[in-house]
Amino acid sequence: MKAAKFEYKKTNALVDALSALSTKGGDCKILAGSQSLGPMMNLRLARPDRLIDIRALSALHEVKQEPNYLFVGALVTHANIEDGALPDVTQGMMTHVAAGIAYRAVRNRGTIGGSLVHADPAGDWPTALRALGAYVVIDGPTGPREVKIDAFQLGAFTVSLEENEIVRGVRVPILSNAARWGYHKIFRKPGEFAESIGAYVCDPSSGIARLILSGTDGAPMELVSTANKIAQTNGVDFNFEAARVALTSTGEVFEPFKLRMHAVALHRAVVQAYGA
């Protein structure tokens, strides 16, 4: 199928894009990499009245290293990250995650900001950036604001972004050389959406430890107490059974095969982190 009729507007400045979003009249969508919106429009699952093309906005392509963070513009592509075009402040984690997203053709056009806003439960960046403790930088008519990533994604395909706001980028904390991380996806074949994702990040220098599960029916799930125990023991005794018990203790109800799959993803992420 082909997309329904829509109005197209290309913007060259952030202020113009914000102005276009604030214009009343019909459903308006942002066009960036179009790796999710494009197929949805062709299938007529999405039928916006207006598309605002932001691909020429230089502010959203910016990459800037700060003392404790790396700012990554929303229009930076997965391929940019995979190819090492950005400073490696996560000890290789972001490069690893980017290289495992779909296919190279998708990575060439798909953007980190688009992935966050789309908020697919099987998406890589919502999971990885949650594990890294990133902040989302948002621009709107009243000025910029920052949102911690765990408060940004509210559920499946749902984020705390107003209709007249644009994600400018993300601020990613810099990991020390002592940091450990693991990231494991379970999928039927390369390029398909993940059925389960386990992500673990521990940095003794800053005292952070996060264990994240995705591939559920909602936003990424953080297992706080389990992550702290793993960090204290360097992953010793965190086996499949320990992962299964940790998931059961969250109070969430999983089908038996899903529970097993999620436990495997979490266990393998921790194994990767500590090289066991």
Buried (B, 14 or more C-beta within 10 A) or exposed (E): EEBEEBEEBBBEEBEBBBBBBBEEEEEBBBBBBBBBBBEBBEEEEBBBEBBBBBBEBEBBBBBEEEEEBBBBBBBBBBBBBBEEEBEBBBBEBBBBBBBBBBEEEBBBBBBBBBBBBBBBBBBBBBBBBBBBBBBBBBBBEEEEEEBEBBEBBEEEBEBEBEEBBBBBBBBBBBBEEEBBBBBBBBBEEEEEBBBBBBBBBBBEEBEBBBBBBBBBEBBBBBBEEBBBBBBEEBBEEBBEEBBBEBBEEBEBEBEEEBBBBBBBBBBBBBBBBBEE
